[in-house]
């Protein structure tokens, strides 16, 4: 039996509740994923350098670290790594509700 490998996601998000909402929604939609959540620039850079990811999800605004800065880091060091801004509002949007 073939199993689909989990998508390894680096999630830059400062709010654990928002991160959980997004994780639950992705799983509910059938995406097998391994989420690694980080909150700071240092943790983001360390995770990128220490692990391999298939996708980056990033909140647009975090205290002391803008999502656009995270995008620049990814584009400079890992140009082929997909990057999606993921404000928690999309997880709460009515089209995503049960």
Residue, then its C-alpha position, 0 to 999 in steps of 0.5 A: x500500500x502506498x502512503x502519501x508523505x506528509x507535507x513539511x510546513x514551516x509556519x511563521x506564526x506568533x499566535x498559537x491559537x491561529x496556528x492551531x486553526x490553520x493546522x486543523x483546517x489543513x488536516x480537515x481538508x485532507x492534507x497530511x502535514x507536519x507543521x513546525x511553528x516558529x515565532x521569531x526571525x532567529x527561530x525562522x532562520x534556524x529552522x530553515x537552516x536545520x531542516x528541510x521544508x516543502x512549504x512556508x506559511x507566514x503570518x504577514x505581521x508579527x511583533x518585530x518581524x514582518x512576513x515580507x522579511x521572511x519572504x526575502x530570506x526564503x527567496x535569497x537562500x531557498x529560491x524554489x521553496x513555495x511561500x504563502x502568506x497566511x493571515x489567520x483571517x482566512x482560516x476564519x473566513x466563512x468559506x472555510x467553516x464547517 
